Amino acid sequence: MHSQQVMICNKLGLHARAATKLAQLSQKFSAKITLELEDKTADASSIMALMLLAGAQGKTVNITTEGEDAQQALSEICQLISDKFDESE
């Protein structure tokens, strides 16, 4: 199991487009990927679950990956979030 905290730094936070990108990336891996924000947990492959986290700009999420490709999944997801979901602000 691998885990890392990362801050959401894009202006709109974990909104629909960002949640879709994150879910699509998560679905490429066989690892189980979970995001935690405050007292809420979400399966990273579920767009709706991610949006319900209400991850606003400046919030820190804890990402946990477990499984065969867990390290690569964690690395790529952290990179996507750090790159502001490839959005131009």
C-alpha positions as CSV (number, residue, x, y, z in Angstrom):
1,M,0.0,0.0,0.0
2,H,1.2,3.5,-0.9
3,S,0.0,6.8,0.3
4,Q,0.7,10.5,-0.3
5,Q,-0.9,13.8,0.5
6,V,-1.3,16.5,-2.2
7,M,-2.9,19.9,-2.3
8,I,-5.5,20.8,-4.8
9,C,-4.1,23.9,-6.5
10,N,-6.4,24.5,-9.5
11,K,-8.8,27.4,-9.2
12,L,-12.0,25.4,-9.5
13,G,-10.9,22.5,-7.3
14,L,-12.3,19.0,-7.8
15,H,-15.1,20.0,-10.1
16,A,-16.8,17.9,-12.8
17,R,-14.1,18.1,-15.5
18,A,-11.3,17.5,-13.0
19,A,-13.1,14.6,-11.4
20,T,-13.7,13.1,-14.9
21,K,-10.0,13.3,-15.7
22,L,-9.0,11.8,-12.4
23,A,-11.5,9.0,-12.7
24,Q,-10.4,8.2,-16.2
25,L,-6.8,8.0,-15.2
26,S,-7.7,5.9,-12.1
27,Q,-9.5,3.4,-14.3
28,K,-6.3,2.7,-16.3
29,F,-4.8,1.0,-13.3
30,S,-5.6,-2.3,-11.6
31,A,-4.8,-0.8,-8.2
32,K,-7.5,0.2,-5.8
33,I,-7.2,4.0,-5.5
34,T,-8.9,6.0,-2.7
35,L,-9.0,9.7,-1.9
36,E,-9.7,11.0,1.5
37,L,-10.6,14.6,2.3
38,E,-11.4,15.5,5.9
39,D,-13.9,12.9,7.0
40,K,-14.9,11.7,3.5
41,T,-13.5,8.9,1.4
42,A,-14.0,8.3,-2.3
43,D,-13.2,5.6,-4.8
44,A,-11.0,7.5,-7.4
45,S,-12.7,5.7,-10.3
46,S,-16.1,7.2,-9.5
47,I,-16.7,10.7,-10.8
48,M,-19.7,11.2,-8.5
49,A,-17.8,10.0,-5.4
50,L,-14.9,12.4,-6.3
51,M,-17.3,15.4,-6.7
52,L,-18.9,14.6,-3.4
53,L,-15.6,15.1,-1.7
54,A,-16.0,18.9,-2.4
55,G,-12.3,19.3,-2.9
56,A,-11.8,23.0,-3.2
57,Q,-8.6,24.9,-4.1
58,G,-6.2,24.8,-1.2
59,K,-7.6,21.6,0.4
60,T,-5.2,18.6,0.9
61,V,-6.3,15.2,-0.1
62,N,-4.7,11.9,1.0
63,I,-4.3,9.4,-1.9
64,T,-4.0,5.7,-1.1
65,T,-3.2,3.1,-3.7
66,E,-3.2,-0.6,-3.2
67,G,-2.4,-3.4,-5.6
68,E,-0.1,-4.5,-8.4
69,D,0.6,-1.1,-10.1
70,A,0.0,1.0,-6.9
71,Q,3.2,3.0,-7.0
72,Q,2.7,4.1,-10.7
73,A,-0.9,4.9,-10.1
74,L,0.0,7.1,-7.1
75,S,2.7,8.9,-9.0
76,E,0.5,9.7,-12.0
77,I,-2.5,10.8,-10.0
78,C,-0.3,13.1,-7.8
79,Q,1.2,14.5,-11.0
80,L,-2.3,15.2,-12.5
81,I,-3.4,17.0,-9.4
82,S,-0.1,19.0,-9.2
83,D,-0.5,19.9,-12.8
84,K,-3.9,21.5,-12.0
85,F,-5.7,18.8,-14.0
86,D,-4.0,20.2,-17.2
87,E,-6.4,23.2,-17.0
88,S,-5.5,26.7,-18.1
89,E,-6.8,29.1,-15.5
